[in-house]
Structure formats: C-alpha cells, structure tokens
C-alpha cells in the first residue's frame, strides 16, 4: 500500500513539476480556463438576475406567481368574467402553507379623459394596503404619492399618460368603461402619483386605482374580483395543486407562465440564446486548451520514450498526463469560479446600471425592466458551470493522454533532443 | 561457471518501409556472461543501436532467439517486456535522458519506485549509488544544474540503482569531452569490477574500445569479430 502511495506521490510530483516547466504556457492556459469560466458565470448570473427581476416586477404589477381566476378569464379579461366570493376564498388561500400574500385585482379596458384629451388605458384596481411595500410602482413614482386608502378616488398614472392628459398630482381624471351589464359608466378619479417604469406601453397606457371605486365603475359586487394573485414563499411546494383543490373546478389556478406567456417565451428564448453564447465561449476556450495540451504531449515524445524504456507501464504514463490535465482543470476552475463568483457577487450587491446603454429603457416581454440589474448567483449554478468546464477540460485531456501511451520508443529515442 | 546474461542465436532484424526492405541485423550470434564489460563497436549503420534495442527489449527481432537473463524476449508481451526492462535492465543513453523535472536523487530513485521497493531500501540505495558515482552532495540538483559529465553519472546511478542483470549504454560518452569521457569509463570499469555490474556499451571511440574486456565488432548487421580489444583492428 505504501509503495502504491509512493508511486502516486511520484506521479503527482511529476505532473505538478511538468505543469510548471513551461510557466508562461501554463499561466496562459490557466487564464483561458479561468476567464472562460468566470465570464460564463458572470453573464449567467446577470441573465438570471434579469429574469428574476422581470418576473418579480411583472407578477407584482400584473397578477401574482399564481393566479386564481375564472377559466376563460385569460382569453378575455374583463368584468364579465369576474369571480365571486373573493373575500372568503382569499382568506382560505392566505391560510395555505407556502402562500405569503394574496392580492385581489380587477382590471379592464377604459378611457382616461381630462380637459386636454382622452386616451385608452388598462385600468387596474388594487388594495393599497396589500400593495404597499411590494408594488414596483411605489419605487417608481416621479411625482405625488402612492395610493392611500383614505383617499378612495386616488389614481396612479404613468408619466406618458400624465403628459398626454396634461395632468399633475391632485388633478382630476375621468375614467369611462363598459360595466358588467354592458352599459357605459364613468367615475371621477384624482391623480395621486405619477410613475415612470421605463416602458412606453405601461407609462402611457396603464393606470392603477383603488379596488372599491374600480369595482363600482365596472358594476361589480363587493365580493367580486377579476383575479386573486398569489405570492409564494421560496420553499413553497405544490401550491398550485393545493390552491386548485381549494378553489374548486369552477376556477382556474394558473402559473405566471400561463398568465404572461410573452414574458415566459422571452425568458425561454433568451435563456437558450445565452446558453448557446456561453457554449461557444467555453468551446473557444476549450479549443485553445486542447491545442496546448496536445503540444505539451507532442514536444515531450522523447521524454515519454525514455520513461517507457526505463520500464514505466504505459498506463502510468497516461495517468501522469491525465493528472497534469486534472491539476490544470482544478486550478483553472478554482480560479475561474472564484473570479466569476466575485464578479457576480459584486453585481448582486452593487447592481449594474445599464441606463447609459439603454437610455430609452429596457423592455422585456412587454414589461419594463429596472435598468439597474442585480446579478443572481447560486451555489448550484456555480457548481454546474464549473463542473461542465472541469469535465470538458478532462475530456479534452483524454486524446493527449492516449497519445502519450502510444509513443514509439525506438523511433522517439532515435530523435535526440 | 558464470551465468549467461545475454544469448543471441541467429538474431535478425529487418525494417520494411513500403517496397523498401532494410536488413539491419543479419544473424547475430553471441553470449554475454555475468560480470562482462563488453563493447559493441562498428561504423555508423552497422547495427549497434538496433542490437542494443533488441537486447533492451525496446524492439523485437525479426528472426532468431534472444534471451536476456534466461528469458526469451520474443515470447513476451509488451507489458512483460516493460517489466523485463524495469526489473533486469539498466539503460544509459547518449543524451543522458534524465527526467528534467526530477532531482538527481529522484532520477536515481525512479526505477526503484517503479519496482515498488520500500522507502528505506530506496533511500539507502540512492545514497549508495550516488556516492558510488561521485555525486554525494548534489542529490537535490536538477539536471539543468549539472554538467554533462555529472548528468551522465546520474544516468549511470539510475541504471545501476536497482541492481539490474545488465546495463546497456548506447554511446554513453559521445556527448562528453575526452577527459570527462575517460573519467566516465573509469567509473563504469570500477562499478563492473567492484559491484560486478554487467556492462554492454556501444561506442565509436577507439580509446574507449581499448578499455573494454571484450569487443563485438559489427559490420553490416553481422558480428565480424568477437574477442579482446587488442585483437581488433579498427579502421
């Protein structure tokens, strides 16, 4: 056993010292692995942060991570398809394990009018007591204040709409919609605050009012809402199935991917596109590494011939070369994982301001995205990408390893160094 | 009666490259006894290196039988040939061929490690052989920190450390100046005399040929003379 250990130590010594024989080449190879891996980790975490931010903002603004609604509501959202018995259902859903918050919501097409003109908008009725602290509009107010339950006619409008209607906080806006009976109905609102999300479709064509007044405008009863949006705990498991059981067959429980298919499709396409880009990046790095490994073996043909002549078993020679590759991969991946994680951590804590690159704002899947993107790094993604790069490096080492064991001793010895 | 270490009977070696056939050895017959200090002499292309490669188990003969320490090398697999080289043969090459990333002591220890010798034995043998070749104090130097003569001494230490049945040396002094070459020959002679190491080396140098106890003169792949050096006429 101790003799085997001695051979293992010899192999490790040979591999380690051989690695540093051509210091510059090893440093370049290590840098290639580290750079490729750290870039892949950083951009992966940036993309993940972007997706999570987009989904969080979209679900907080529009509905929820899960939405309870009547089955055909998503085909034609409006007061005619509102669900009844909302308060009782809301209380029961709120009591479910894994549910953090349940948000009642009413939305409809309406026309907003002021003395300066009229414009079609999507009107969303919400409960400000539930929205406060979580609504993305709250942090995006550029004038006025957030909805206040003590001011029931309060209305939040986008900066684009405010400009078109030439209104400011405190000014009146009349909203006209078709109610549940099919009659035209109007209500007077007063602008509480003006938000700017950075997406034209939201800043010009969205308005948010308080649930009771929006219900009144649409002719809905007090127990009726368009949707109940559910926000889940991170460890919430199987909530959709349980919520469906609770809601019964007359209602549908949908995921955010079903209620916002545009955003889900954008994330899926962008994610695949990022995977391809990262694969190409890693592929390029791997090509460089393969070249280096092959060169390192080819130029040592004479030395390998000597080792074989001395009686070194070919498998031991192969093990030595593989060990060199393993050491290279371990060092390169450790360095790359460290650098990539540090960069992603910095991006997670500080955020990366893209407003300079996108002065018009960033819109994804119809949702305005905060131009300050925070990376999202998880131990799983670090382990996954690092593992992939490590495995790819080892795979690339198999060719040179086999080559080392196939050296023609007599021919190689004839070639004097 | 001394043990026979190498026995060649009608050994031939033919290289085929496309339509070209080259007869490198054309029926070599000789036997080498334990404790011999013999040289393979002859002009370039006479087959010296080919014969050393065959005896060293680096290559296989095309015909005839070749036994090393009683083992017919033609019957051995590649792995068994590697084992034969590791266990019974020591090599000294013209260009020293030390492992550049290992120190002098580690180079000398290399074959002992391959053989799986215990650490205490390895250390004692390495210390002894480095002392024998006059390299005490230089154990921790790497090959690039040693002169050509010192490197070749390390190569000899590596070759004899495992107490092989035979040490094969292919032009061991070719890269050395005449003074260093003479000193190396003295070392080999001393090791042969004191430790009974069996040496078979090839050389072009008439001065070194004269120091061998036995000369095998090769010409066009055949042994044309086998006897003491004073009987050999070198052209």
Contacts between the chains, C-beta under 8 A, distances in Angstrom:
chain1	res1	chain2	res2	distance
A	2	B	118	7.3
A	2	B	119	7.0
A	3	B	113	8.0
A	3	B	116	4.0
A	3	B	117	7.4
A	3	B	118	7.0
A	4	B	116	7.8
A	6	B	113	5.8
A	6	B	116	8.0
A	6	B	119	6.4
A	6	B	122	7.9
A	7	B	113	5.9
A	7	B	114	7.4
A	7	B	116	7.4
A	10	B	110	7.6
A	10	B	113	5.2
A	13	B	101	7.9
A	13	B	102	7.6
A	13	B	106	7.6
A	14	B	99	7.3
A	14	B	101	6.3
A	14	B	102	7.2
A	17	B	101	3.6
A	17	B	102	7.5
A	18	B	101	5.5
A	21	B	100	7.1
A	21	B	101	6.1
A	302	B	97	7.7
A	303	B	97	7.8
A	303	B	99	7.1
A	303	B	100	7.4
A	306	B	93	7.0
A	306	B	97	4.3
A	306	B	99	7.5
A	307	B	99	7.2
A	308	B	82	7.1
A	309	B	56	7.1
A	309	B	58	5.8
A	309	B	85	6.6
A	309	B	91	5.7
A	310	B	85	6.7
A	310	B	86	7.0
A	310	B	91	6.4
A	310	B	110	6.6
A	310	B	111	5.7
A	310	B	114	7.2
A	310	B	158	7.7
A	311	B	82	5.2
A	311	B	83	6.8
A	311	B	84	7.8
A	311	B	85	4.1
A	311	B	86	2.5
A	311	B	87	7.3
A	311	B	89	7.9
A	311	B	111	6.6
A	311	B	114	5.7
A	312	B	82	7.3
A	312	B	86	7.7
A	312	B	114	6.2
A	313	B	79	6.9
A	313	B	82	5.8
A	313	B	114	7.9
A	314	B	78	7.8
A	314	B	82	7.5
A	316	B	114	7.8
A	409	B	58	5.1
A	410	B	53	5.5
A	410	B	58	5.4
A	410	B	59	5.1
A	413	B	53	8.0
A	413	B	58	7.3
A	413	B	93	7.2
A	414	B	49	7.6
A	416	B	94	6.8
A	416	B	95	4.9
A	417	B	95	5.8
A	417	B	97	7.9
